[in-house]
Amino acid sequence: MRMDISIVWFRRDLRLLDNEAVSRATTESTQCLYVFIIDPWFFTQPEIGLLRVKFMFECLSALDDQLQKYGNRLTILSGESVSTMSHLIDSLKANGYRPKLYFNHDIQVSYGRQRDDAITAYCDANNIPLATTYNYFLLHDEAEMDDWWKRYYEYQYTDQFPLPDIRPEQAEVRNIVNQLDQFGAQTLAKDLSLTLPRPTQTLFVGGENAARQAVYSFIKDRVNGYRWKISRPFLAQNGATSLLGPHLAFGTVSNRAVFQAAAGHRTRVVAARPKKAFDIATYLDRLRWRDSFTQRLWFHPDLIWKNRFAEFDDVYNEKALTPQQQEYFDRWKNGTTGFPLLDAAMTQLKHDGFINFRMRAMAATFLTINCGVSWHHGARHFMNCLVDGDIAINHWQWQMQAGITNPLSPTFRMYSPTKNLRDRDSSAAYVHFWLPETRGKDVDTILSEATPMLDFNETRKVNGKIISDLRKQTRERIIAEKGIELEGAETAHAVVKGYDKRSADRYKRYIKD
Ligand SMILES: Cc1cc2nc3c(=O)[nH]c(=O)nc-3n(C[C@H](O)[C@H](O)[C@H](O)COP(=O)(O)OP(=O)(O)OC[C@H]3O[C@@H](n4cnc5c(N)ncnc54)[C@H](O)[C@@H]3O)c2cc1C
């Protein structure tokens, strides 16, 4: 008699808890095979980041350790994803098994979407039962977007998937797997760690247990003062923000599990510790932003490289850089711009694969507006460095910081590295940490000795006007096209005149974009 076997194919969901694919597979079949495939595509894509790869191998290694506790293990296969998976399925079938495939879709890159379509077609053609799910909240029909908020919160408050019943692996299954071209997770992680760059600090440790510890320590203590600490780069690198980005990106913890832990704690402390409750509420917004960025990517995958508004195409594009732009770009990447706070941030980015939100925003506006280098170049450099690199957030944020989005607002933000050094690192602790030559000097001395590569105020005025004019052009076109009258159009909070509430809300969302 043919025996059922469930194959759980992991992607950006490297966890056992609150994982629908794992939960369903273990419920629906007694024998499970847990698989991760390393596709050669992965190492050749221009957005690869080696610190991120290192983190991913730590996660795989940790997942294998977890499974081994139950007498099972993670099988890591290498090869083109669809042919490797179909080869595994065929081998199991040839040995008398009836395989069923489970996976959570990965929507980050077009390669992932095409891979999922191809394996679905293969399963359909070969009568392989397939159960696919999603790893986070996602609407599939753009017409439902008016309800996004409501549906999002409903999802975040629903019960997590039950604990999976992981059973030991049968020796026969391992024998079949061993006949495939495969290698063990432990060996691979160990070998690769020898060739990957070593961060000066270990801000991030991969794996589900490490993720849960980070959630717990953040919500219990570190979240205190989150609202104001979030903008201080020295405090952020010392754990004032959750540092959960890489875990959410690789799915070692679900966004919903973090949300429920935080929201639950907020309810418990709201009466006695309103400030802490407020900090947690601010944090919950960030988690929602994350999912809303993913949602945008799902409906508009082209926005990864396409400007949100075509008016900006002449300024922001992937054309070769001029020698001057190339010099600015190289100095920006290497942290030798002569702006101490920016240089400290770019040094940290290279070493830690992390900088806090404000440093990211400052680096992005400086490169795109002051240096006149297209956001495409900066976004790719960030992806090459960030451990939490996430295309949905990163590329959209780059467009935002470059001044493209929300053109109906007459203002847009540019961050001065000098002002931010005075305001956000007034003791120079961060700059001292990353730029040893500044140690022992106060902010005034550091700034008086700095030799900036360009005139910030002048470039802000000249290049900022170019962006401002393009925003105005875009704004006028949108207003004319939509035939809409704006009330308070000269403010950042323009609202639509004469529209019913529903249209107004929809339009406001459009404006917010
Ligand atoms: C130019 C630029 C590029 C960015 N690229 C990325 C990226 O590739 N990956 C990434 O996770 N974040 C990115 N961010 C957003 C933000 O800077 C980071 O999420 C945050 O600094 C990560 O630190 P943390 O995990 O301690 O976040 P916390 O402050 O503890 O927030 C928790 C989580 O909420 C989400 N989040 C926080 N801020 C934002 C935001 N502004 N937009 C959307 N989601 C958010 C992230 O998943 C984050 O891990 C970018 C911001 C800018 C300005």
The ligand as an ORCA input file, in Angstrom:
! r2SCAN-3c Opt
* xyz 0 1
  C      15.716     53.895      3.067
  C      15.134     52.885      4.031
  C      15.269     51.533      3.786
  C      14.706     50.590      4.664
  N      14.873     49.255      4.388
  C      14.311     48.326      5.191
  C      14.450     46.948      4.919
  O      15.057     46.544      3.928
  N      13.900     46.060      5.789
  C      13.213     46.462      6.897
  O      12.739     45.608      7.672
  N      13.048     47.767      7.167
  C      13.582     48.711      6.371
  N      13.428     50.047      6.668
  C      12.530     50.441      7.778
  C      13.204     50.594      9.170
  O      14.291     51.456      9.089
  C      13.650     49.249      9.745
  O      12.569     48.338      9.726
  C      14.094     49.346     11.192
  O      15.090     50.316     11.318
  C      14.634     47.976     11.610
  O      14.990     47.970     12.952
  P      14.158     47.099     14.002
  O      13.978     45.721     13.463
  O      14.803     47.253     15.316
  O      12.762     47.836     13.896
  P      11.659     48.247     14.964
  O      11.664     49.729     15.078
  O      11.783     47.479     16.214
  O      10.307     47.840     14.192
  C       9.845     46.473     14.158
  C       9.610     46.026     12.762
  O       8.605     46.828     12.149
  C       8.898     46.979     10.769
  N       9.161     48.396     10.492
  C       9.773     49.299     11.278
  N       9.833     50.494     10.676
  C       9.245     50.343      9.476
  C       9.003     51.216      8.390
  N       9.352     52.512      8.417
  N       8.371     50.726      7.302
  C       7.970     49.430      7.247
  N       8.190     48.544      8.245
  C       8.823     49.001      9.346
  C      10.151     46.173     10.499
  O       9.780     44.885     10.103
  C      10.816     46.154     11.863
  O      11.696     45.088     12.045
  C      13.987     51.019      5.805
  C      13.876     52.388      6.056
  C      14.434     53.319      5.174
  C      14.299     54.777      5.467
*
